Amino acid sequence: MTLKIEPQQSDGRSILRLIGRIGAEHLEELKAQITAATPPVVLDLTEVVILDVDAVRFLVSAERQGIEVSNSSPYIREWMNRIRGSKS
């Protein structure tokens, strides 16, 4: 399974709905989509089924840059919190 990115607009926000698997090989395209989107940007992870450590690090970095990461599963959020804590 690969990553599908569905751009949407809602309430003045650019929502990038991510579907499938996020791996390191998808991050350049995801960065390009974020750059092309009109702020504020939201990454909707409702349909993300699996991701690798590079993708989790990317999500942590994105949040630090003001990008909202929404609808992540509890395991993804916990992984993000662990990575965030390990850099302190």
Biopython code that builds the backbone (N, CA, C, O; Angstrom):
import numpy as np
from Bio.PDB.StructureBuilder import StructureBuilder

atoms = [
    (1, "MET", "N", (0.845, -1.182, 0.000)),
    (1, "MET", "CA", (0.000, 0.000, 0.000)),
    (1, "MET", "C", (0.883, 1.237, 0.000)),
    (1, "MET", "O", (1.922, 1.280, 0.659)),
    (2, "THR", "N", (0.459, 2.215, -0.734)),
    (2, "THR", "CA", (1.204, 3.470, -0.807)),
    (2, "THR", "C", (0.399, 4.585, -0.157)),
    (2, "THR", "O", (-0.685, 4.365, 0.381)),
    (3, "LEU", "N", (0.946, 5.755, -0.221)),
    (3, "LEU", "CA", (0.281, 6.922, 0.355)),
    (3, "LEU", "C", (-0.522, 7.648, -0.708)),
    (3, "LEU", "O", (-0.042, 7.903, -1.813)),
    (4, "LYS", "N", (-1.745, 7.973, -0.350)),
    (4, "LYS", "CA", (-2.596, 8.816, -1.191)),
    (4, "LYS", "C", (-2.823, 10.108, -0.408)),
    (4, "LYS", "O", (-3.128, 10.077, 0.784)),
    (5, "ILE", "N", (-2.673, 11.241, -1.089)),
    (5, "ILE", "CA", (-2.876, 12.546, -0.468)),
    (5, "ILE", "C", (-4.045, 13.222, -1.158)),
    (5, "ILE", "O", (-4.003, 13.478, -2.362)),
    (6, "GLU", "N", (-5.098, 13.515, -0.386)),
    (6, "GLU", "CA", (-6.277, 14.186, -0.930)),
    (6, "GLU", "C", (-6.367, 15.598, -0.344)),
    (6, "GLU", "O", (-6.720, 15.760, 0.824)),
    (7, "PRO", "N", (-6.050, 16.622, -1.146)),
    (7, "PRO", "CA", (-6.170, 17.995, -0.649)),
    (7, "PRO", "C", (-7.634, 18.431, -0.599)),
    (7, "PRO", "O", (-8.413, 18.139, -1.507)),
    (8, "GLN", "N", (-7.990, 19.127, 0.467)),
    (8, "GLN", "CA", (-9.353, 19.632, 0.648)),
    (8, "GLN", "C", (-9.275, 21.003, 1.296)),
    (8, "GLN", "O", (-8.264, 21.355, 1.903)),
    (9, "GLN", "N", (-10.348, 21.776, 1.166)),
    (9, "GLN", "CA", (-10.469, 23.069, 1.838)),
    (9, "GLN", "C", (-11.676, 23.008, 2.757)),
    (9, "GLN", "O", (-12.737, 22.521, 2.367)),
    (10, "SER", "N", (-11.515, 23.503, 3.978)),
    (10, "SER", "CA", (-12.627, 23.531, 4.920)),
    (10, "SER", "C", (-12.401, 24.652, 5.927)),
    (10, "SER", "O", (-11.350, 24.717, 6.565)),
    (11, "ASP", "N", (-13.373, 25.517, 6.066)),
    (11, "ASP", "CA", (-13.308, 26.616, 7.039)),
    (11, "ASP", "C", (-12.010, 27.417, 6.938)),
    (11, "ASP", "O", (-11.422, 27.782, 7.955)),
    (12, "GLY", "N", (-11.568, 27.687, 5.715)),
    (12, "GLY", "CA", (-10.378, 28.482, 5.509)),
    (12, "GLY", "C", (-9.070, 27.760, 5.783)),
    (12, "GLY", "O", (-8.009, 28.382, 5.830)),
    (13, "ARG", "N", (-9.145, 26.454, 5.961)),
    (13, "ARG", "CA", (-7.943, 25.660, 6.221)),
    (13, "ARG", "C", (-7.687, 24.716, 5.052)),
    (13, "ARG", "O", (-8.621, 24.237, 4.408)),
    (14, "SER", "N", (-6.415, 24.459, 4.790)),
    (14, "SER", "CA", (-6.031, 23.466, 3.791)),
    (14, "SER", "C", (-5.831, 22.142, 4.517)),
    (14, "SER", "O", (-4.946, 22.009, 5.362)),
    (15, "ILE", "N", (-6.655, 21.180, 4.181)),
    (15, "ILE", "CA", (-6.570, 19.870, 4.822)),
    (15, "ILE", "C", (-5.972, 18.890, 3.824)),
    (15, "ILE", "O", (-6.457, 18.750, 2.701)),
    (16, "LEU", "N", (-4.917, 18.218, 4.251)),
    (16, "LEU", "CA", (-4.332, 17.155, 3.444)),
    (16, "LEU", "C", (-4.722, 15.840, 4.110)),
    (16, "LEU", "O", (-4.183, 15.457, 5.149)),
    (17, "ARG", "N", (-5.665, 15.172, 3.486)),
    (17, "ARG", "CA", (-6.138, 13.890, 4.013)),
    (17, "ARG", "C", (-5.185, 12.807, 3.529)),
    (17, "ARG", "O", (-5.045, 12.583, 2.326)),
    (18, "LEU", "N", (-4.530, 12.137, 4.475)),
    (18, "LEU", "CA", (-3.543, 11.123, 4.148)),
    (18, "LEU", "C", (-4.169, 9.745, 4.300)),
    (18, "LEU", "O", (-4.817, 9.449, 5.304)),
    (19, "ILE", "N", (-3.966, 8.906, 3.286)),
    (19, "ILE", "CA", (-4.594, 7.594, 3.262)),
    (19, "ILE", "C", (-3.534, 6.551, 2.952)),
    (19, "ILE", "O", (-2.799, 6.670, 1.972)),
    (20, "GLY", "N", (-3.460, 5.528, 3.795)),
    (20, "GLY", "CA", (-2.553, 4.417, 3.537)),
    (20, "GLY", "C", (-1.349, 4.417, 4.445)),
    (20, "GLY", "O", (-1.461, 4.588, 5.659)),
    (21, "ARG", "N", (-0.193, 4.221, 3.837)),
    (21, "ARG", "CA", (1.070, 4.082, 4.555)),
    (21, "ARG", "C", (1.958, 5.286, 4.270)),
    (21, "ARG", "O", (2.102, 5.703, 3.121)),
    (22, "ILE", "N", (2.559, 5.849, 5.333)),
    (22, "ILE", "CA", (3.499, 6.958, 5.158)),
    (22, "ILE", "C", (4.901, 6.430, 5.443)),
    (22, "ILE", "O", (5.197, 5.978, 6.549)),
    (23, "GLY", "N", (5.743, 6.492, 4.444)),
    (23, "GLY", "CA", (7.129, 6.078, 4.602)),
    (23, "GLY", "C", (8.066, 7.200, 4.200)),
    (23, "GLY", "O", (7.638, 8.220, 3.659)),
    (24, "ALA", "N", (9.333, 7.005, 4.468)),
    (24, "ALA", "CA", (10.343, 8.011, 4.133)),
    (24, "ALA", "C", (10.279, 8.392, 2.660)),
    (24, "ALA", "O", (10.541, 9.541, 2.305)),
    (25, "GLU", "N", (9.934, 7.440, 1.805)),
    (25, "GLU", "CA", (9.877, 7.703, 0.372)),
    (25, "GLU", "C", (8.748, 8.646, -0.028)),
    (25, "GLU", "O", (8.730, 9.138, -1.157)),
    (26, "HIS", "N", (7.808, 8.907, 0.876)),
    (26, "HIS", "CA", (6.670, 9.792, 0.589)),
    (26, "HIS", "C", (6.865, 11.209, 1.111)),
    (26, "HIS", "O", (6.073, 12.096, 0.792)),
    (27, "LEU", "N", (7.891, 11.434, 1.897)),
    (27, "LEU", "CA", (8.015, 12.709, 2.602)),
    (27, "LEU", "C", (8.283, 13.895, 1.683)),
    (27, "LEU", "O", (7.786, 14.989, 1.948)),
    (28, "GLU", "N", (9.039, 13.717, 0.628)),
    (28, "GLU", "CA", (9.289, 14.836, -0.294)),
    (28, "GLU", "C", (7.985, 15.297, -0.947)),
    (28, "GLU", "O", (7.743, 16.498, -1.062)),
    (29, "GLU", "N", (7.155, 14.365, -1.367)),
    (29, "GLU", "CA", (5.859, 14.728, -1.971)),
    (29, "GLU", "C", (4.963, 15.396, -0.937)),
    (29, "GLU", "O", (4.279, 16.372, -1.245)),
    (30, "LEU", "N", (4.963, 14.882, 0.272)),
    (30, "LEU", "CA", (4.149, 15.479, 1.327)),
    (30, "LEU", "C", (4.619, 16.902, 1.623)),
    (30, "LEU", "O", (3.799, 17.803, 1.798)),
    (31, "LYS", "N", (5.934, 17.106, 1.680)),
    (31, "LYS", "CA", (6.472, 18.458, 1.881)),
    (31, "LYS", "C", (6.046, 19.394, 0.751)),
    (31, "LYS", "O", (5.695, 20.547, 0.999)),
    (32, "ALA", "N", (6.076, 18.906, -0.479)),
    (32, "ALA", "CA", (5.671, 19.717, -1.632)),
    (32, "ALA", "C", (4.195, 20.093, -1.536)),
    (32, "ALA", "O", (3.818, 21.224, -1.844)),
    (33, "GLN", "N", (3.369, 19.156, -1.115)),
    (33, "GLN", "CA", (1.925, 19.429, -0.970)),
    (33, "GLN", "C", (1.688, 20.465, 0.128)),
    (33, "GLN", "O", (0.840, 21.346, -0.019)),
    (34, "ILE", "N", (2.430, 20.361, 1.218)),
    (34, "ILE", "CA", (2.296, 21.332, 2.311)),
    (34, "ILE", "C", (2.719, 22.718, 1.834)),
    (34, "ILE", "O", (2.047, 23.708, 2.121)),
    (35, "THR", "N", (3.822, 22.786, 1.113)),
    (35, "THR", "CA", (4.315, 24.069, 0.597)),
    (35, "THR", "C", (3.316, 24.702, -0.361)),
    (35, "THR", "O", (3.151, 25.922, -0.370)),
    (36, "ALA", "N", (2.650, 23.884, -1.166)),
    (36, "ALA", "CA", (1.688, 24.394, -2.145)),
    (36, "ALA", "C", (0.349, 24.792, -1.516)),
    (36, "ALA", "O", (-0.424, 25.537, -2.117)),
    (37, "ALA", "N", (0.082, 24.301, -0.324)),
    (37, "ALA", "CA", (-1.201, 24.562, 0.332)),
    (37, "ALA", "C", (-1.221, 25.961, 0.946)),
    (37, "ALA", "O", (-0.183, 26.510, 1.317)),
    (38, "THR", "N", (-2.410, 26.516, 1.040)),
    (38, "THR", "CA", (-2.602, 27.803, 1.689)),
    (38, "THR", "C", (-2.741, 27.593, 3.193)),
    (38, "THR", "O", (-3.592, 26.815, 3.625)),
    (39, "PRO", "N", (-1.917, 28.275, 4.003)),
    (39, "PRO", "CA", (-2.017, 28.114, 5.459)),
    (39, "PRO", "C", (-3.356, 28.601, 5.984)),
    (39, "PRO", "O", (-3.986, 29.450, 5.354)),
    (40, "PRO", "N", (-3.802, 28.093, 7.106)),
    (40, "PRO", "CA", (-3.193, 27.039, 7.904)),
    (40, "PRO", "C", (-3.406, 25.655, 7.276)),
    (40, "PRO", "O", (-4.397, 25.405, 6.590)),
    (41, "VAL", "N", (-2.443, 24.774, 7.534)),
    (41, "VAL", "CA", (-2.465, 23.427, 6.976)),
    (41, "VAL", "C", (-2.746, 22.422, 8.081)),
    (41, "VAL", "O", (-2.212, 22.517, 9.187)),
    (42, "VAL", "N", (-3.598, 21.455, 7.754)),
    (42, "VAL", "CA", (-3.929, 20.363, 8.668)),
    (42, "VAL", "C", (-3.604, 19.055, 7.970)),
    (42, "VAL", "O", (-3.986, 18.851, 6.817)),
    (43, "LEU", "N", (-2.903, 18.170, 8.661)),
    (43, "LEU", "CA", (-2.671, 16.818, 8.163)),
    (43, "LEU", "C", (-3.661, 15.904, 8.865)),
    (43, "LEU", "O", (-3.579, 15.707, 10.077)),
    (44, "ASP", "N", (-4.593, 15.346, 8.107)),
    (44, "ASP", "CA", (-5.624, 14.468, 8.651)),
    (44, "ASP", "C", (-5.157, 13.025, 8.497)),
    (44, "ASP", "O", (-5.036, 12.525, 7.379)),
    (45, "LEU", "N", (-4.896, 12.357, 9.620)),
    (45, "LEU", "CA", (-4.359, 11.003, 9.618)),
    (45, "LEU", "C", (-5.420, 9.931, 9.860)),
    (45, "LEU", "O", (-5.080, 8.795, 10.193)),
    (46, "THR", "N", (-6.691, 10.270, 9.700)),
    (46, "THR", "CA", (-7.768, 9.328, 9.980)),
    (46, "THR", "C", (-7.550, 7.977, 9.307)),
    (46, "THR", "O", (-7.799, 6.937, 9.918)),
    (47, "GLU", "N", (-7.090, 7.978, 8.060)),
    (47, "GLU", "CA", (-6.976, 6.732, 7.311)),
    (47, "GLU", "C", (-5.537, 6.254, 7.116)),
    (47, "GLU", "O", (-5.253, 5.479, 6.203)),
    (48, "VAL", "N", (-4.635, 6.720, 7.980)),
    (48, "VAL", "CA", (-3.255, 6.223, 7.931)),
    (48, "VAL", "C", (-3.224, 4.893, 8.680)),
    (48, "VAL", "O", (-3.648, 4.806, 9.832)),
    (49, "VAL", "N", (-2.718, 3.862, 8.011)),
    (49, "VAL", "CA", (-2.709, 2.532, 8.623)),
    (49, "VAL", "C", (-1.353, 2.153, 9.204)),
    (49, "VAL", "O", (-1.281, 1.361, 10.143)),
    (50, "ILE", "N", (-0.290, 2.706, 8.659)),
    (50, "ILE", "CA", (1.049, 2.396, 9.166)),
    (50, "ILE", "C", (1.998, 3.496, 8.720)),
    (50, "ILE", "O", (1.775, 4.147, 7.699)),
    (51, "LEU", "N", (3.050, 3.697, 9.487)),
    (51, "LEU", "CA", (4.063, 4.663, 9.109)),
    (51, "LEU", "C", (5.394, 4.236, 9.709)),
    (51, "LEU", "O", (5.444, 3.428, 10.636)),
    (52, "ASP", "N", (6.480, 4.797, 9.160)),
    (52, "ASP", "CA", (7.799, 4.446, 9.674)),
    (52, "ASP", "C", (8.325, 5.576, 10.548)),
    (52, "ASP", "O", (7.700, 6.631, 10.661)),
    (53, "VAL", "N", (9.485, 5.342, 11.169)),
    (53, "VAL", "CA", (10.039, 6.306, 12.120)),
    (53, "VAL", "C", (10.348, 7.642, 11.456)),
    (53, "VAL", "O", (10.197, 8.686, 12.091)),
    (54, "ASP", "N", (10.774, 7.637, 10.200)),
    (54, "ASP", "CA", (11.032, 8.907, 9.515)),
    (54, "ASP", "C", (9.751, 9.719, 9.370)),
    (54, "ASP", "O", (9.773, 10.943, 9.501)),
    (55, "ALA", "N", (8.653, 9.056, 9.104)),
    (55, "ALA", "CA", (7.368, 9.742, 8.979)),
    (55, "ALA", "C", (6.933, 10.322, 10.327)),
    (55, "ALA", "O", (6.401, 11.431, 10.382)),
    (56, "VAL", "N", (7.154, 9.582, 11.404)),
    (56, "VAL", "CA", (6.789, 10.088, 12.727)),
    (56, "VAL", "C", (7.638, 11.309, 13.074)),
    (56, "VAL", "O", (7.122, 12.293, 13.605)),
    (57, "ARG", "N", (8.930, 11.251, 12.779)),
    (57, "ARG", "CA", (9.797, 12.411, 13.021)),
    (57, "ARG", "C", (9.330, 13.612, 12.196)),
    (57, "ARG", "O", (9.360, 14.747, 12.672)),
    (58, "PHE", "N", (8.904, 13.361, 10.973)),
    (58, "PHE", "CA", (8.384, 14.424, 10.116)),
    (58, "PHE", "C", (7.139, 15.057, 10.747)),
    (58, "PHE", "O", (7.008, 16.281, 10.754)),
    (59, "LEU", "N", (6.226, 14.237, 11.275)),
    (59, "LEU", "CA", (5.009, 14.755, 11.895)),
    (59, "LEU", "C", (5.330, 15.617, 13.116)),
    (59, "LEU", "O", (4.701, 16.654, 13.327)),
    (60, "VAL", "N", (6.303, 15.191, 13.915)),
    (60, "VAL", "CA", (6.720, 15.982, 15.077)),
    (60, "VAL", "C", (7.266, 17.327, 14.611)),
    (60, "VAL", "O", (6.928, 18.369, 15.172)),
    (61, "SER", "N", (8.102, 17.301, 13.593)),
    (61, "SER", "CA", (8.662, 18.536, 13.040)),
    (61, "SER", "C", (7.570, 19.430, 12.472)),
    (61, "SER", "O", (7.606, 20.648, 12.649)),
    (62, "ALA", "N", (6.606, 18.835, 11.794)),
    (62, "ALA", "CA", (5.506, 19.605, 11.216)),
    (62, "ALA", "C", (4.724, 20.328, 12.305)),
    (62, "ALA", "O", (4.383, 21.501, 12.152)),
    (63, "GLU", "N", (4.439, 19.633, 13.405)),
    (63, "GLU", "CA", (3.720, 20.282, 14.505)),
    (63, "GLU", "C", (4.524, 21.444, 15.075)),
    (63, "GLU", "O", (3.959, 22.482, 15.417)),
    (64, "ARG", "N", (5.823, 21.277, 15.178)),
    (64, "ARG", "CA", (6.680, 22.358, 15.690)),
    (64, "ARG", "C", (6.629, 23.573, 14.777)),
    (64, "ARG", "O", (6.858, 24.696, 15.227)),
    (65, "GLN", "N", (6.332, 23.362, 13.503)),
    (65, "GLN", "CA", (6.250, 24.446, 12.530)),
    (65, "GLN", "C", (4.834, 25.013, 12.424)),
    (65, "GLN", "O", (4.572, 25.863, 11.573)),
    (66, "GLY", "N", (3.923, 24.551, 13.278)),
    (66, "GLY", "CA", (2.574, 25.095, 13.308)),
    (66, "GLY", "C", (1.559, 24.359, 12.459)),
    (66, "GLY", "O", (0.429, 24.820, 12.305)),
    (67, "ILE", "N", (1.945, 23.223, 11.907)),
    (67, "ILE", "CA", (1.011, 22.413, 11.126)),
    (67, "ILE", "C", (0.249, 21.509, 12.084)),
    (67, "ILE", "O", (0.849, 20.821, 12.909)),
    (68, "GLU", "N", (-1.064, 21.513, 11.972)),
    (68, "GLU", "CA", (-1.882, 20.678, 12.844)),
    (68, "GLU", "C", (-1.889, 19.238, 12.337)),
    (68, "GLU", "O", (-2.098, 18.988, 11.150)),
    (69, "VAL", "N", (-1.661, 18.306, 13.240)),
    (69, "VAL", "CA", (-1.765, 16.880, 12.929)),
    (69, "VAL", "C", (-3.017, 16.395, 13.649)),
    (69, "VAL", "O", (-3.066, 16.375, 14.879)),
    (70, "SER", "N", (-4.030, 16.003, 12.877)),
    (70, "SER", "CA", (-5.303, 15.642, 13.494)),
    (70, "SER", "C", (-5.692, 14.202, 13.186)),
    (70, "SER", "O", (-5.228, 13.596, 12.221)),
    (71, "ASN", "N", (-6.553, 13.685, 14.038)),
    (71, "ASN", "CA", (-7.159, 12.371, 13.880)),
    (71, "ASN", "C", (-6.145, 11.239, 13.785)),
    (71, "ASN", "O", (-6.358, 10.267, 13.060)),
    (72, "SER", "N", (-5.046, 11.367, 14.515)),
    (72, "SER", "CA", (-4.071, 10.272, 14.524)),
    (72, "SER", "C", (-4.535, 9.210, 15.516)),
    (72, "SER", "O", (-5.217, 9.507, 16.497)),
    (73, "SER", "N", (-4.156, 7.991, 15.242)),
    (73, "SER", "CA", (-4.498, 6.914, 16.163)),
    (73, "SER", "C", (-3.680, 7.088, 17.446)),
    (73, "SER", "O", (-2.646, 7.757, 17.435)),
    (74, "PRO", "N", (-4.132, 6.496, 18.536)),
    (74, "PRO", "CA", (-3.381, 6.639, 19.799)),
    (74, "PRO", "C", (-1.932, 6.163, 19.704)),
    (74, "PRO", "O", (-1.047, 6.761, 20.317)),
    (75, "TYR", "N", (-1.679, 5.102, 18.946)),
    (75, "TYR", "CA", (-0.298, 4.618, 18.863)),
    (75, "TYR", "C", (0.599, 5.622, 18.134)),
    (75, "TYR", "O", (1.769, 5.769, 18.488)),
    (76, "ILE", "N", (0.071, 6.309, 17.129)),
    (76, "ILE", "CA", (0.863, 7.320, 16.424)),
    (76, "ILE", "C", (1.153, 8.498, 17.354)),
    (76, "ILE", "O", (2.282, 8.983, 17.418)),
    (77, "ARG", "N", (0.132, 8.948, 18.069)),
    (77, "ARG", "CA", (0.315, 10.082, 18.987)),
    (77, "ARG", "C", (1.326, 9.721, 20.073)),
    (77, "ARG", "O", (2.171, 10.545, 20.422)),
    (78, "GLU", "N", (1.253, 8.509, 20.609)),
    (78, "GLU", "CA", (2.198, 8.073, 21.640)),
    (78, "GLU", "C", (3.623, 8.037, 21.082)),
    (78, "GLU", "O", (4.566, 8.467, 21.746)),
    (79, "TRP", "N", (3.771, 7.526, 19.870)),
    (79, "TRP", "CA", (5.081, 7.465, 19.223)),
    (79, "TRP", "C", (5.632, 8.874, 19.025)),
    (79, "TRP", "O", (6.813, 9.122, 19.266)),
    (80, "MET", "N", (4.778, 9.792, 18.588)),
    (80, "MET", "CA", (5.201, 11.189, 18.414)),
    (80, "MET", "C", (5.655, 11.776, 19.755)),
    (80, "MET", "O", (6.674, 12.464, 19.821)),
    (81, "ASN", "N", (4.903, 11.505, 20.812)),
    (81, "ASN", "CA", (5.268, 12.016, 22.133)),
    (81, "ASN", "C", (6.600, 11.455, 22.601)),
    (81, "ASN", "O", (7.388, 12.172, 23.218)),
    (82, "ARG", "N", (6.864, 10.194, 22.321)),
    (82, "ARG", "CA", (8.141, 9.588, 22.709)),
    (82, "ARG", "C", (9.299, 10.231, 21.953)),
    (82, "ARG", "O", (10.342, 10.525, 22.536)),
    (83, "ILE", "N", (9.111, 10.446, 20.664)),
    (83, "ILE", "CA", (10.165, 11.092, 19.876)),
    (83, "ILE", "C", (10.382, 12.521, 20.351)),
    (83, "ILE", "O", (11.518, 12.973, 20.491)),
    (84, "ARG", "N", (9.303, 13.216, 20.594)),
    (84, "ARG", "CA", (9.404, 14.591, 21.085)),
    (84, "ARG", "C", (10.152, 14.628, 22.417)),
    (84, "ARG", "O", (10.983, 15.509, 22.640)),
    (85, "GLY", "N", (9.859, 13.675, 23.303)),
    (85, "GLY", "CA", (10.513, 13.611, 24.609)),
    (85, "GLY", "C", (11.962, 13.223, 24.533)),
    (85, "GLY", "O", (12.754, 13.650, 25.373)),
    (86, "SER", "N", (12.336, 12.429, 23.558)),
    (86, "SER", "CA", (13.725, 11.976, 23.460)),
    (86, "SER", "C", (14.652, 13.079, 22.966)),
    (86, "SER", "O", (15.870, 12.959, 23.096)),
    (87, "LYS", "N", (14.102, 14.152, 22.402)),
    (87, "LYS", "CA", (14.924, 15.253, 21.888)),
    (87, "LYS", "C", (15.090, 16.358, 22.908)),
    (87, "LYS", "O", (15.736, 17.368, 22.628)),
    (88, "SER", "N", (14.519, 16.184, 24.084)),
    (88, "SER", "CA", (14.630, 17.221, 25.127)),
    (88, "SER", "C", (15.975, 17.190, 25.785)),
    (88, "SER", "O", (16.243, 17.989, 26.682)),
]
sb = StructureBuilder()
sb.init_structure("model")
sb.init_model(0)
sb.init_chain("A")
sb.init_seg("    ")
for serial, (resi, resn, name, xyz) in enumerate(atoms, 1):
    if name == "N":
        sb.init_residue(resn, " ", resi, " ")
    sb.init_atom(name, np.array(xyz, "f"), 0.0, 1.0, " ", f" {name:<3s}", serial, name[0])
structure = sb.get_structure()
